[in-house]
Amino acid sequence: MRPIQRISRVVAFAAAVTLSSGSVFAQVDFSGEYRILNHWDTLKRVPGPDMGDFTGLPLNDSARARADSWKASLWTVPEYQCMPHPSTYAERGFSGTNLKWWREVDPRTQKVVAERIRGTAAEPERWIYMDGRPHPPEYAARTWLGFSTGRWEGNTLVIQTTHLKDGYVERNGAPQSDRASVIENWVLHGNYLNEIVIISDPVYFTEPLVRSSVWVLDRHLESGFARNPCGPQETTVEVVRPAGVVPHYLPGKNDQLLQFAVTYGLPLEATRGSAEALYPEYMEKLKGMKPATPTK
């Protein structure tokens, strides 16, 4: 065989291998420290949405009923002051202000066992298993961060999460059940780490909820990950109330649900959270709806 023919065959073989295993060569190392960019959804991410503002959420009647019973003073109860959030909300809230990302590597094979993510508050630390292990059975225990596995699709890290605890998707009582499952797509564009989250919840959503977030690489976050575990010594009695009382609203007794709609001149129906209101066609329906008015 002539040298030129041999080289041509080697090049062709290498090209075939590259094409057949493109996902391997397209893997990206996200390792680093990132800070959140809150230039959109700021009101919902930082101070939190108004009571009754369920816009952008595909809620069903059960979800609205539970959300209507929520009372902000619930977080003053000592048992709730240290309660974490599921990872679906934590990364949009204070816990996601800064993220530290690194890899867990098998010291013998040098293969990546897991991608690891640490948040800011209460030390949430996710393990995204990359070694092909299966998810636990349906009856397995739920946790705040759930069970996550990942795979590469080109330069996108696709994460599937199950076994999350019951919690909230917004800081005004909009709920998420422990039957929710999540698909995340993470992509690094230069110094910008982009995440698109798709949350499916057969208990509280009529269709999947899609959200996105962006962090930027920051090499000056040394103090952004201080250990801050929360325990009994960090809680306090903020409001004196009889033992066993849990703040809530009974059905039909929440007098704050109109406030958001009245303040912004919106129809009440449009603020109640529905899949229909997520689409542009809903603008035509809004034209025939009357703004909410204060009750006397």
N, C-alpha and C positions, 0 to 999 in steps of 0.2 A: 504494500500500500504506500502510495506516495505521501510525503509529509503534508502536502497541502490538503490531500483528501482526509488524512487523519485529523488535522486541525479542524477542518470543516465539520467532521462528524462530532468531534468533542464540543465545538461551539453549538451545534444543533442539539446535542444531548443536554448541555447546560441550559440552553434556552427552554427546552421542554420541561426540565426539572423546575426551572424558575416559574414557568407558567402554571404548572400543575400544583405548585405549593406556594402560590403568590401570597396567601394569607400569612404564611410563616415569615416571609421576607418583609411583609408590610407592617409587622408588629412595631409598635411605638412604645418607648419607655416614658411613662408619665411621671417618673420620680421627680419630686420637687415640692415646693411649698407655694400655695396659691391663695390669693385673697379674692373674695367675691366682688363682682361688679353689680351694684344694685340700681342701675340706671333705668330699669324697667321693673314694673310690679313693686316699686319702692314702698308704696303705702301698705301693701299686703305683706311684704317681707319684713319691714322694720317696725312701724308702730302696730301693725296688724289691721285687718279689715274691720269696718264698722259692724256692729251687731245687725244682722239681717242682710248683710251684703254677701250673697251667695252667687253673684255674677261670675260667669266663667266656669261653673261647676255643673256637671251632668247628674244632678241629684234626683233621687226618686222620692216618693212620699214618705217612706220610712226614714230616710236621711233628713228630710226637712223637719219631721216630727221630733227627731232626736236633737237636731241643731237648735230648734226653737226652745228646747228645755234648758239649754246651756246658759250658765251665768258666770260672768267674768270672775266674780269673787270666789269661784271654786278653787282658784290657784292660791288663795290665802290659807286654805286648809293645810296644816303641816304635812299630812300624808300625801298631798299632791305637789308640794313645793319642789320636791326632788324627782318627780315623775318625768322620765325621758319622753321623747316623741319617737314614733317609728321613723326609719331612715327616709321614708318618702317625704316627710315634712322637715325632719331635722336639718337636712342639707339646704333647705330654703330658709330656715330660721337662723337663730344665733349660732347653733352648732356648726352651720356651714359657712360662717364668716370667713374662716381660714380653713384650708385643707392641706394636710401633709400626705403625700403619696409615695409609697415605696414598694419594693418587691420582696417577697419571701422566696428564696432560692434554695433548692436542695444542694447541700454542700458537696455531695458526691457526684451527682449527675449534672449540676449547674442548670437544671431545668426550673422554670418558674412554677412554683407550687401555688402561689396566690398573689394577687395584687392586694395591697393593704391601704386603707384610707382612714386617717384620723381627723376628727372634727375639732371644734374649738371648745364647746361647753360640755361638761359632764363626761369628757373623754370618750365619746363614741368612736369605736374602732372597728371598721368593717374588714372582713376577710372575703375576698372574691376568689374562690377556688378555681384554678386554671388547669387542674390535673385530671379532669374528666370524671370526677366523682359524682354520683347521682344525688338528687335532692332527697331529703328524708321522706318517709311515708306521710300521708295526710294526717294521721293521728299524732305525729310528733309535736313536741312543745313549741309554742310560739315565743319569739324574742323580739326586743325592740328593733334590732337591726336585721332580723330575718336570716335566711340562709341564701347565700348568693354564689352563683357560678358564672364564669365568663368564657367568652370565646372571641377570637379575632375574625372580623369580616373586613378584609383589606386593612386600612389603617384605623378602623373603628372597633373599639372594645364594646362588645354587646354583653350586658349583664342581665341575668334573670334572677329575681329574688322572690322567694316564697316564705311562708311561715313567719309572717309579721304579726305582732300584737295589734290588737284593736287600738285605735288612736284617732287623731284628727288630721285633716288635710289643710285646714285653715285655722287661724288663731281666734275663731269666733264660734266654734262648736261644730263646724261642718265635719262629719265623721268619716272614718275609714274603718272597715271591718277587718277581722283577723282572717278573712278569706281572700283578701286582696292579693294579687300577684303583680309583679312589676317587671318591665323591660326598660333598661337604660342603654343609651347609645352615647359613648364618650369619644370625642375626637379632639386632637390637639392641633390647632392652627397657629403656628409660630409659638408665641408665648401665651396664647389664649386657649384655655381648656373648656370645651363646650359639652354640655350634657343635655340630652333630650330624654325625658321620662314619660313612659306610658303606663298609667295605673289602671288596672282592670279590677273592679270590685262588684261581684254578683249580688252583694247584699245591699249596697247603697248607691251604686251608679247605674244609669241606664245605658251608658256606653263608656269606653275608656276615656280617662282624663289625660291630656297631653300637656306637658310643661317643659320649659327650658331654662337653663341657668348658664352663666359664664363666669369663670375665674381667670385671673391673670397671674402668671408666674411672678413671684416676689421673693427676692433673696434676702430680705430684711425682716423676716417674721420670727426671729428667735424667741421673742416673748409672747408670740401668738398662740402657743400651745402649752401654757402652764398647766400643771396638773391641778385639777379642781374638782375632786370627787365630792359629791353631795351626800350628806348623811344627817342623822338626827341632830348633830351639833351645829349644822348650818341652818336648820329650820327654826322658825319662831312662831309664836301665836300673834298673827297680824290683826286678826279680828276676834274678839271674845264672843263666843256663841256656845250654846248648850252642847254637851258631848253628843256625838253621833249625827249632828246636823250637817247635811251636805247641800250647799247652795244650789238652787235650781229654780226653774219656772214650771208650774203645772200647765198642762195643755190649755191653750187659749188665754193664758194669763201673762204672757210676755208682752209688756207694754213698750218695748224698744224696737220691735220689728219694723215699724213704720218709719223710724227716724232716718234711715239711710235713703229710702225712696223719696221722702218729703224734702230732705235737705238738697237733693240733686234734681228734683223735679221729674222723677221717673215713675212709671207705672209700677205698682207693687208687684204685679205678676212677673215683670221683667227682672226683678231683683231676687227672685225666689230660687234660682238655680234650676236650669233645665237644659237638656241637650239641644232643644230647638233654638234657644237663645244664643247658642254658640256660633251660629252660622249667619252669613251676611244677609240671607233672605229674611231674617227676623226684623231687619230694619223697616221693611214695608209694613209688617204687622204693627210695629211700634207707632206708626203714623196714625193708626186708628184707635190707639189706647190713651186713656186719660191719666195724667199724673196723679200720684197718691196725694191725699189731703189729710191734714192732721185730724185726729179724733178729738171731740170736745170733752 
